[in-house]
């Protein structure tokens, strides 16, 4: 139960901000997370593109 | 690269949903609160899955009426991609359910219906692997695919609406439209669904091309 409360406070920015005024709880830090998500997804997209090119090469060889 | 515009459009739409979906203001709803943003991510998995399965079904019918083996390869590739989306939808749904309904799994008709649907499609993959002759395999699995798709519609589209369910739009609960009427949610949700369908089509086409190369 304790773990759940801790996890919930992590998931809910408002609850966390209320009990902690550390700088990483600031609202703008959300953008850092959004940046991380975007980088991962762009990486995934680039991976799809490279797969696509590899398959294209195999198709051209045939 | 063939189809470059739709591939880029799909990626951009998803990036839009990942960023703007977290920036945008959301309506204040009891219990789900900020987690309503999962609408953009969890629900779009299911929309993408249904789109993939529908395309797989269309190609199964296409094969049965034309005997064109390429249609069969498309059909299985789309079904595999749809299966990926349903696994993602199930896992994300379980996490969301834990924090809103209080359990990883409930006896909600939609959850059980989804589990049955996934088993039906798993049986489709097993069935394919158990037949060696390609033409016979294509014909039998094409017929089975029609059955699987109809069952999916029944289990996740019809039956949950006829009983009580925790999901919106089912039983006594209001439909997504009552939340969706909020244009802030709509603005992110529809692009997310379209983006995932486009990227899903891309992934399925890669699988299809690999399959064609293998033959």
Interface residues (C-beta under 8 A of the other chain):
Chain A: X8 X11 X12 X13 X30 X33 X34 X37 X38 X41 X42 X45 X48 X49 X51 X52 X53 X55 X56 X58 X59 X62
Chain B: X1 X7 X11 X14 X15 X18 X19 X22 X23 X33 X34 X35 X99 X199 X202 X203 X206 X209 X210 X213
